[in-house]
Amino acid sequence: MARPRVIDQNDILDAAEVVVMRNGAAQLTLDAVAIEAGISKASVIYDYKSKQQLIKSVIARRIEREKNRIKSATDALGDVSDRTVRGMIAAAAQAPDDDLLAVARKLAAALALDDELRSVIEDYYRRKIASVMETSENPAKGILAFLALEGLKSLEWHKYYSWNAAERDLILQEISHLLGAEPQPLSESL
């Protein structure tokens, strides 16, 4: 008797992201994900009871990856003032992944229409803002730098505007300067 195939949750989430990038969030179905992953729809339903739960898991995984990317950049800075915001600035110096941007843009509509899905993002920002406030020498300046970073990210992620690498580096140095200290070259902090 053949042993049943173990289905990796990441394979299902990867397939869901491919479907979202190709067809958009509105066309994401459990059937489409199953076909993309090469598994049965029942296998997808077993792990993710609904389309909403599947999207929520895709978002949660992307948030976790972003948190790990920022944590890695923050840890590389060592013991510095305004640690959380400076870590975010250092992480922002790395160009965002095109797949991440495509998934984020296409899931934005689903987030706007669904309070439960939006709550995942709201919780992420609530925690991030609390961390900025707790770790900033001057919380008002920390929040100002955070908002500038989020504005930069929003413009780039939604493809409203993008800067070349030199311009982007200068912007990030100026955001760092908002914290009240002389900005340090980002290439040295990574």
Summary of the structure (lengths in Angstrom):
residues: 190
radius of gyration: 19.1
end to end distance: 52.7
largest distance: 68.0
contacts: 553
relative contact order: 0.11
helix: 75%
strand: 0%
